[in-house]
């Protein structure tokens, strides 16, 4: 008798834990297949430390094949799901297509960057949702500081060392905090023109930094940022982005070459193609994480709208903590549907949050107890070590080396600007010239899911909804899940070149330290989205 076939789509926090738990529960009683674009699980909460040069990229990645026994890994991106035919269609990294039949399906595709209908943002900003974007940002910031140090024009020097981060949620706050420390360290070794200092700006229309957290923790983060020199502006966002800088909603024009977009995330566009009822772009499921009317289909993580049994009428938020726990419950219920154990509904009690602000600074409230500064730092890093499913010793070693040795500020040029466009549904993959062309999603439809209008600055209010990588404090056995991402069209589709000297882009060709402004070979420019989110 053939064994039941279980297919898991996506290996973020929810998908990874589903696979790991199912592998333990089913042993050899089922064939488990994990479909994912990369061969690693990404621990997103530490991504800002990769961008700041504290951690090496491989430290925040965990091998799927090396940590998931009895699970077959298939590299590829799901193009569509045929619920009636019980098959998942995908395209592998080399452009070949395939089909995976299933008896049980778990949809855990996660989220992508949220793109709002603000003129110029899609062309001039870069997100912070995947490893390629973190590597690009580290190279870009390093390059801008080096070019600023060599610039003869004071205006050019000032623009190059001005960095604008939009979104004061977990991701944006950590990027600005670590970024300021990184550029300050570079200036100590390579001074800028007299009177010029690196300037990091953190913008959000919310009334305070980290609006999702306790107000005391918010004040702690705000104080640390301002003491470090970050220009924190609440109630302000971007009205328009150009190749020279950004126009703010308060009317000020800021000259910059760097615009980092951290306004939040939205479910992967694949969810829309399933053809089942949605809630703000997420697949509606019952408390057992099953899709109504499709008992063989389960969904979890950022892709699923899971009822919050502790708050009737609402759904669990898109956070790492929930996604990780979704995965465990989904695995148990899938196994129960095969006669292994009993199913149970999803219930969760929040255990607090941690936000690493760099150095010994952090904001944390484990079990709801706000911690003062001196204790928050060790707690935040201790939580990450406990939550990570691997690489703990290597991460701790990198932290130790960073504490005693100067940080290496070098640009490797491995990821180019056009490789990590903001309007991508695959932030985990850098675009490759001549690579397989993938499906495109209409941006208008993506942004309609967010319920925002169009026009300059029309959706800036969504900046406050940074549901990205919430580094919530879970217990040691429950790592957080990946943050959510933006709206956009094609997955892995080759194409798109940024405008020269655009913020978040690269300097013009043949400029010192510059990179080509477009990829070699024929490349197709993706459609520019109009509005988006979920």
C-alpha positions as CSV (number, residue, x, y, z in Angstrom):
1,X,0.0,0.0,0.0
2,X,1.4,3.4,-1.0
3,X,2.2,5.9,1.7
4,X,0.3,9.2,1.8
5,X,2.0,12.1,0.1
6,X,2.4,15.3,2.0
7,X,3.5,18.5,0.1
8,X,4.6,21.6,2.1
9,X,4.9,24.8,0.0
10,X,7.4,27.2,1.5
11,X,10.1,26.8,4.2
12,X,9.8,30.0,6.3
13,X,9.2,29.7,10.0
14,X,5.8,28.0,9.5
15,X,6.8,25.7,6.7
16,X,10.1,24.7,8.3
17,X,8.5,23.8,11.6
18,X,5.7,21.9,9.9
19,X,8.2,19.8,8.0
20,X,10.4,19.2,11.1
21,X,7.5,18.2,13.3
22,X,5.9,16.0,10.6
23,X,9.2,14.3,10.0
24,X,9.3,13.3,13.7
25,X,5.6,12.4,14.0
26,X,5.2,10.3,10.8
27,X,8.6,8.7,10.7
28,X,8.3,6.4,7.6
29,X,4.5,6.4,7.4
30,X,4.3,9.2,4.9
31,X,6.2,10.8,2.0
32,X,7.0,14.4,2.9
33,X,8.0,16.8,0.2
34,X,9.1,20.4,0.9
35,X,9.0,22.8,-2.1
36,X,11.1,26.0,-1.6
37,X,13.1,28.4,-3.8
38,X,16.2,28.1,-1.7
39,X,17.9,25.2,0.1
40,X,17.9,27.0,3.5
41,X,15.6,28.3,6.2
42,X,16.3,32.0,6.8
43,X,16.3,33.3,10.4
44,X,14.9,36.8,9.4
45,X,15.1,38.5,12.8
46,X,18.9,38.7,12.5
47,X,19.0,40.0,9.0
48,X,19.7,43.6,10.0
49,X,22.9,42.3,11.6
50,X,24.0,40.8,8.3
51,X,23.4,44.2,6.6
52,X,25.5,45.9,9.3
53,X,28.4,43.4,8.9
54,X,28.1,41.8,12.3
55,X,27.0,38.4,11.1
56,X,28.1,36.6,8.0
57,X,25.3,35.6,5.7
58,X,25.5,31.9,6.3
59,X,25.1,32.4,10.0
60,X,21.4,33.2,9.6
61,X,20.7,30.3,7.2
62,X,19.9,26.7,8.2
63,X,20.3,23.9,5.7
64,X,17.0,22.3,4.9
65,X,18.4,18.9,3.8
66,X,20.8,18.8,6.7
67,X,18.2,19.4,9.4
68,X,15.0,17.8,8.1
69,X,15.5,14.0,8.1
70,X,13.0,12.0,6.0
71,X,11.9,15.1,4.1
72,X,12.5,15.4,0.3
73,X,13.6,18.9,-0.8
74,X,12.5,20.1,-4.2
75,X,14.0,23.4,-5.3
76,X,11.5,25.6,-7.1
77,X,8.7,28.2,-6.8
78,X,5.1,27.2,-6.9
79,X,3.3,28.7,-9.9
80,X,-0.1,27.4,-9.1
81,X,-2.2,25.0,-7.1
82,X,-4.9,22.7,-8.6
83,X,-7.1,21.9,-5.6
84,X,-9.4,19.7,-7.7
85,X,-6.5,17.8,-9.3
86,X,-4.5,17.8,-6.0
87,X,-1.3,18.9,-7.7
88,X,1.2,21.7,-7.2
89,X,2.9,23.2,-10.2
90,X,6.3,24.7,-9.9
91,X,9.3,26.1,-11.8
92,X,12.8,25.1,-10.7
93,X,15.9,27.5,-10.6
94,X,16.8,26.5,-14.2
95,X,13.3,27.3,-15.7
96,X,12.1,23.7,-15.9
97,X,8.6,23.0,-14.7
98,X,7.3,20.2,-12.6
99,X,4.2,18.9,-10.8
100,X,3.9,17.5,-7.3
101,X,0.8,15.3,-6.5
102,X,-0.4,15.4,-2.9
103,X,-2.8,13.7,-0.5
104,X,-2.3,16.5,2.1
105,X,-1.1,20.0,1.2
106,X,0.3,22.6,3.6
107,X,0.4,26.2,2.1
108,X,3.1,28.2,4.0
109,X,4.4,30.5,1.3
110,X,4.9,33.4,3.7
111,X,4.9,37.0,2.7
112,X,6.6,39.6,0.4
113,X,7.4,43.3,0.6
114,X,4.4,45.7,0.8
115,X,4.5,48.2,-2.0
116,X,2.4,51.4,-1.6
117,X,1.2,53.7,-4.4
118,X,3.8,56.4,-3.8
119,X,5.4,57.8,-7.0
120,X,9.0,56.6,-7.5
121,X,9.2,54.2,-4.6
122,X,9.1,51.0,-6.8
123,X,11.9,52.4,-9.0
124,X,14.1,54.0,-6.3
125,X,13.7,52.0,-3.1
126,X,14.9,48.6,-1.9
127,X,13.1,46.3,0.5
128,X,14.5,44.3,3.4
129,X,12.9,40.9,3.2
130,X,15.6,38.5,2.0
131,X,19.3,37.7,2.2
132,X,20.1,39.2,-1.2
133,X,18.6,42.5,-0.1
134,X,20.6,42.5,3.1
135,X,23.8,41.8,1.2
136,X,23.0,44.5,-1.3
137,X,22.3,47.1,1.4
138,X,25.6,46.3,3.1
139,X,27.6,46.8,-0.1
140,X,25.6,49.9,-1.1
141,X,26.0,51.6,2.3
142,X,29.8,50.8,2.3
143,X,30.1,52.1,-1.2
144,X,28.2,55.3,-0.5
145,X,30.4,56.1,2.5
146,X,33.6,55.4,0.5
147,X,32.4,57.7,-2.4
148,X,31.3,60.3,0.1
149,X,34.8,60.4,1.7
150,X,36.4,61.0,-1.7
151,X,33.8,63.5,-3.0
152,X,34.9,67.1,-3.7
153,X,31.3,68.4,-3.8
154,X,29.8,69.0,-0.4
155,X,26.3,68.4,-1.6
156,X,27.3,65.1,-3.2
157,X,29.1,64.0,0.0
158,X,26.1,64.9,2.1
159,X,23.6,63.0,-0.2
160,X,25.7,59.9,-0.3
161,X,26.0,59.6,3.5
162,X,22.3,60.3,4.1
163,X,20.2,57.1,4.5
164,X,16.4,57.1,4.7
165,X,14.5,54.2,6.2
166,X,10.7,54.2,5.9
167,X,8.8,52.2,8.5
168,X,9.5,52.3,12.3
169,X,8.4,48.8,13.0
170,X,10.8,46.0,14.0
171,X,12.7,45.8,10.8
172,X,13.0,49.5,10.1
173,X,14.0,50.3,13.7
174,X,16.7,47.6,13.8
175,X,18.0,48.6,10.3
176,X,18.4,52.3,11.3
177,X,19.9,51.4,14.7
178,X,22.5,49.0,13.3
179,X,23.1,51.2,10.2
180,X,24.0,54.2,12.2
181,X,26.6,52.3,14.2
182,X,28.0,50.8,11.0
183,X,28.5,54.1,9.3
184,X,29.9,55.8,12.4
185,X,32.6,53.1,12.6
186,X,33.5,53.7,9.0
187,X,33.9,57.4,9.6
188,X,36.3,56.8,12.4
189,X,38.6,55.1,10.0
190,X,37.9,57.2,6.9
191,X,36.7,60.7,7.9
192,X,34.3,62.7,5.7
193,X,34.5,66.3,4.8
194,X,34.7,68.7,7.7
195,X,31.3,69.2,9.3
196,X,29.7,66.2,7.5
197,X,28.5,63.2,9.4
198,X,26.5,60.1,8.4
199,X,22.8,60.8,8.7
200,X,20.2,58.1,9.2
201,X,16.5,59.1,9.0
202,X,13.7,56.9,10.3
203,X,10.3,57.8,9.1
204,X,6.8,56.6,10.0
205,X,3.3,58.1,10.1
206,X,2.7,56.3,13.4
207,X,2.8,58.5,16.5
208,X,5.8,56.6,18.0
209,X,8.6,54.1,17.2
210,X,7.6,50.5,17.4
211,X,3.8,51.2,17.7
212,X,3.2,47.4,18.1
213,X,5.1,47.3,21.4
214,X,4.5,48.5,24.9
215,X,4.8,52.3,25.2
216,X,7.7,52.0,27.6
217,X,9.7,49.9,25.2
218,X,8.9,52.3,22.4
219,X,10.3,55.1,24.5
220,X,13.4,53.1,25.2
221,X,14.0,52.4,21.5
222,X,13.3,56.1,20.6
223,X,15.8,57.3,23.2
224,X,18.5,54.9,22.0
225,X,18.0,55.9,18.4
226,X,18.2,59.6,19.1
227,X,21.2,59.3,21.4
228,X,23.0,57.5,18.6
229,X,22.2,60.3,16.2
230,X,19.3,58.8,14.2
231,X,16.9,61.5,12.9
232,X,13.6,60.0,14.1
233,X,10.5,61.6,12.5
234,X,7.1,60.3,13.5
235,X,4.0,61.4,11.6
236,X,6.1,61.8,8.5
237,X,6.6,59.6,5.4
238,X,7.6,59.7,1.8
239,X,5.4,61.5,-0.7
240,X,7.6,60.9,-3.7
241,X,10.9,59.4,-4.5
242,X,13.3,60.6,-7.3
243,X,16.8,59.8,-8.4
244,X,18.0,62.9,-6.4
245,X,16.3,62.1,-3.2
246,X,12.9,61.9,-1.5
247,X,10.1,64.4,-0.9
248,X,8.6,64.0,2.5
249,X,4.9,64.5,3.4
250,X,5.9,67.6,5.5
251,X,7.2,69.2,2.3
252,X,10.9,68.8,2.9
253,X,13.1,67.4,0.2
254,X,16.0,65.2,1.4
255,X,18.9,64.6,-0.9
256,X,19.9,60.9,-0.7
257,X,21.1,57.9,-2.7
258,X,19.5,55.4,-0.3
259,X,15.9,54.6,0.4
260,X,15.2,51.5,2.5
261,X,11.6,50.3,2.4
262,X,10.4,48.6,5.6
263,X,6.7,49.5,5.8
264,X,5.6,46.0,6.3
265,X,4.7,42.9,4.4
266,X,1.8,41.2,2.6
267,X,1.0,37.5,1.8
268,X,2.7,35.9,-1.2
269,X,0.6,36.5,-4.4
270,X,0.3,32.8,-4.8
271,X,-2.4,32.7,-2.2
272,X,-4.7,34.7,-4.4
273,X,-4.5,32.1,-7.2
274,X,-5.8,29.3,-4.9
275,X,-9.3,30.5,-5.5
276,X,-10.5,30.3,-1.9
277,X,-11.9,33.0,0.4
278,X,-9.3,35.5,1.6
279,X,-9.0,38.0,4.5
280,X,-6.7,40.9,3.5
281,X,-4.9,38.6,1.1
282,X,-4.6,35.7,3.6
283,X,-6.2,32.3,3.1
284,X,-9.1,31.9,5.5
285,X,-8.7,28.7,7.6
286,X,-10.6,27.2,10.6
287,X,-9.0,27.0,14.1
288,X,-7.4,23.7,13.0
289,X,-5.7,25.4,10.2
290,X,-7.7,23.6,7.5
291,X,-9.2,25.4,4.5
292,X,-13.1,25.2,4.8
293,X,-14.5,22.7,2.3
294,X,-11.0,21.3,1.6
295,X,-10.1,19.0,4.5
296,X,-6.9,17.9,2.8
297,X,-5.5,21.4,2.5
298,X,-3.9,23.3,5.4
299,X,-2.4,26.8,5.6
300,X,-0.3,28.5,8.2
301,X,2.1,31.4,8.7
302,X,1.7,34.7,6.9
303,X,-0.3,33.0,4.2
304,X,-3.2,32.1,6.5
305,X,-5.8,34.1,8.4
306,X,-6.0,32.0,11.5
307,X,-8.9,32.7,14.0
308,X,-7.6,34.1,17.3
309,X,-9.5,32.1,19.8
310,X,-8.4,34.4,22.6
311,X,-10.0,37.4,20.7
312,X,-13.1,36.2,19.0
313,X,-13.8,37.8,15.7
314,X,-10.1,38.6,15.0
315,X,-7.2,36.8,13.4
316,X,-3.7,36.2,14.6
317,X,-1.2,38.8,13.4
318,X,1.5,38.1,10.8
319,X,4.4,37.6,13.2
320,X,7.3,35.2,13.6
321,X,6.0,34.0,16.9
322,X,2.6,33.0,15.5
323,X,4.1,31.5,12.3
324,X,6.4,29.2,14.2
325,X,3.6,27.9,16.4
326,X,1.2,27.6,13.4
327,X,3.7,25.2,11.9
328,X,3.7,22.9,14.9
329,X,-0.1,22.8,15.1
330,X,-0.5,22.3,11.4
331,X,1.9,19.4,11.5
332,X,0.0,17.7,14.3
333,X,-3.3,18.2,12.6
334,X,-2.0,16.9,9.3
335,X,-0.7,13.8,11.1
336,X,-4.0,13.4,12.9
337,X,-5.8,13.5,9.5
338,X,-3.7,10.4,8.6
339,X,-4.6,8.6,11.9
340,X,-1.5,9.6,13.8
341,X,-2.5,11.4,17.1
342,X,-5.3,13.8,17.7
343,X,-5.9,17.2,16.1
344,X,-6.1,20.3,18.2
345,X,-7.1,24.0,17.6
346,X,-4.5,26.8,17.5
347,X,-4.3,28.8,20.7
348,X,-1.5,31.1,21.6
349,X,-0.4,33.3,24.5
350,X,2.0,36.1,23.7
351,X,5.3,35.9,25.4
352,X,6.6,39.4,24.7
353,X,9.0,40.9,22.2
354,X,12.6,41.7,21.7
355,X,14.2,44.3,19.4
356,X,18.0,44.3,19.1
357,X,19.3,47.9,18.7
358,X,23.0,47.0,18.4
359,X,25.8,46.9,20.8
360,X,24.5,46.3,24.3
361,X,21.2,48.1,23.6
362,X,17.8,46.5,23.1
363,X,14.1,46.8,24.0
364,X,12.5,43.7,25.5
365,X,9.5,42.6,27.5
366,X,9.7,38.9,28.0
367,X,6.5,37.5,29.5
368,X,5.2,41.1,29.4
369,X,7.8,42.4,31.8
370,X,9.6,45.5,30.4
371,X,13.3,45.2,31.0
372,X,15.7,48.2,31.6
373,X,18.5,48.8,29.0
374,X,21.4,46.9,30.7
375,X,19.3,43.7,30.9
376,X,17.5,43.9,27.6
377,X,20.6,43.4,25.4
378,X,21.6,40.0,26.8
379,X,18.0,38.9,26.9
380,X,17.5,39.8,23.3
381,X,20.6,37.9,22.1
382,X,19.9,35.0,24.4
383,X,16.5,34.7,23.0
384,X,17.8,34.6,19.4
385,X,20.3,31.9,20.3
386,X,17.6,29.8,21.9
387,X,15.2,30.4,19.1
388,X,17.5,29.6,16.2
389,X,17.2,26.0,14.9
390,X,20.9,25.9,14.1
391,X,24.2,27.8,13.9
392,X,24.1,29.0,17.5
393,X,27.8,28.6,18.1
394,X,28.7,30.4,14.9
395,X,26.4,33.3,15.7
396,X,27.8,33.6,19.2
397,X,31.3,33.5,17.8
398,X,30.5,36.3,15.4
399,X,29.1,38.4,18.2
400,X,32.2,37.8,20.3
401,X,34.5,38.8,17.4
402,X,32.4,41.9,16.7
403,X,32.8,43.0,20.3
404,X,36.6,42.7,20.3
405,X,37.6,43.4,16.7
406,X,36.9,46.3,14.3
407,X,34.2,45.5,11.7
408,X,35.2,44.8,8.1
409,X,33.8,47.5,5.8
410,X,34.3,46.1,2.3
411,X,32.0,45.7,-0.6
412,X,32.0,42.4,-2.4
413,X,29.7,43.3,-5.3
414,X,27.9,40.0,-5.2
415,X,24.4,41.5,-5.4
416,X,23.6,44.4,-7.8
417,X,20.8,47.0,-7.6
418,X,18.8,45.5,-10.5
419,X,19.0,42.1,-8.8
420,X,16.9,43.1,-5.9
421,X,14.0,45.3,-7.1
422,X,11.4,46.3,-4.6
423,X,8.5,45.0,-6.8
424,X,9.3,41.3,-6.5
425,X,7.3,38.4,-5.2
426,X,10.6,36.5,-4.6
427,X,12.7,38.7,-2.2
428,X,14.5,35.5,-1.2
429,X,16.1,35.2,-4.7
430,X,18.3,37.7,-6.5
431,X,17.3,38.2,-10.2
432,X,19.7,36.6,-12.7
433,X,20.2,37.9,-16.2
434,X,18.7,35.5,-18.7
435,X,17.0,33.5,-15.9
436,X,13.6,31.8,-16.2
437,X,10.8,34.3,-16.6
438,X,8.1,33.8,-14.0
439,X,4.5,34.7,-13.5
440,X,3.6,38.3,-13.0
441,X,0.9,39.6,-10.7
442,X,-1.0,42.7,-11.5
443,X,0.2,45.4,-9.0
444,X,-3.2,47.1,-9.1
445,X,-4.8,44.0,-7.8
446,X,-2.1,43.4,-5.2
447,X,-2.6,46.9,-3.9
448,X,-6.3,46.7,-4.0
449,X,-6.0,44.0,-1.3
450,X,-4.5,46.7,1.0
451,X,-7.5,48.9,0.6
452,X,-5.4,52.0,-0.1
453,X,-6.0,54.6,-2.8
454,X,-3.7,55.9,-5.4
455,X,-1.7,59.1,-5.9
456,X,1.3,60.7,-4.2
457,X,1.4,59.7,-0.5
458,X,-2.1,58.2,-0.6
459,X,-1.1,55.2,1.4
460,X,1.4,56.5,3.8
461,X,-0.8,55.6,6.7
462,X,0.1,52.0,6.1
463,X,3.7,52.7,7.0
464,X,2.7,52.2,10.6
465,X,1.5,48.7,9.9
466,X,5.0,47.2,9.9
467,X,4.1,43.6,10.5
468,X,7.4,42.5,9.2
469,X,9.8,40.4,11.0
470,X,8.4,40.8,14.4
471,X,11.2,39.5,16.6
472,X,8.7,38.5,19.3
473,X,10.0,36.8,22.4
474,X,8.9,33.2,22.3
475,X,10.0,30.4,24.6
476,X,13.3,28.8,23.9
477,X,11.7,26.0,21.8
478,X,9.8,28.3,19.6
479,X,11.7,30.5,17.2
480,X,9.9,33.4,15.5
481,X,8.8,33.4,12.0
482,X,9.7,35.3,9.0
483,X,8.3,38.8,8.5
484,X,5.9,39.6,5.9
485,X,6.6,41.4,2.6
486,X,5.4,43.8,-0.1
487,X,3.2,43.8,-3.1
488,X,4.5,43.2,-6.5
489,X,4.5,41.2,-9.7
490,X,6.8,38.6,-11.1
491,X,8.7,35.9,-9.3
492,X,12.3,35.5,-10.4
493,X,11.6,37.3,-13.7
494,X,14.7,38.6,-15.2
495,X,14.7,42.3,-15.5
496,X,14.3,45.8,-14.3
497,X,17.1,48.2,-14.1
498,X,17.2,51.1,-11.6
499,X,17.7,54.7,-12.7
500,X,21.3,55.9,-12.4
501,X,22.1,57.5,-9.1
502,X,18.7,56.8,-7.8
503,X,18.2,56.5,-4.0
504,X,18.7,52.8,-3.1
505,X,20.2,52.3,-6.6
506,X,23.8,52.7,-7.8
507,X,26.0,55.4,-9.2
508,X,26.3,55.9,-12.9
509,X,28.4,53.6,-15.1
510,X,32.2,54.2,-15.0
511,X,31.9,56.2,-11.8
512,X,34.4,55.3,-9.1
513,X,33.2,52.4,-7.1
514,X,30.1,52.1,-9.3
515,X,28.4,49.0,-10.6
516,X,26.7,48.7,-14.0
517,X,23.3,50.3,-13.9
518,X,21.8,47.4,-15.8
519,X,22.4,43.6,-16.0
520,X,24.5,42.2,-18.8
521,X,22.5,40.6,-21.6
522,X,18.8,41.1,-22.6
523,X,16.6,41.8,-19.7
524,X,12.9,42.5,-19.5
525,X,11.7,45.3,-17.3
526,X,8.8,44.2,-15.0
527,X,5.6,46.1,-15.0
528,X,5.7,48.8,-12.3
529,X,3.0,48.2,-9.7
530,X,0.4,50.9,-9.1
531,X,-0.6,50.2,-5.5
532,X,-0.3,47.3,-3.2
533,X,-0.4,45.5,0.1
534,X,-2.5,43.2,2.0
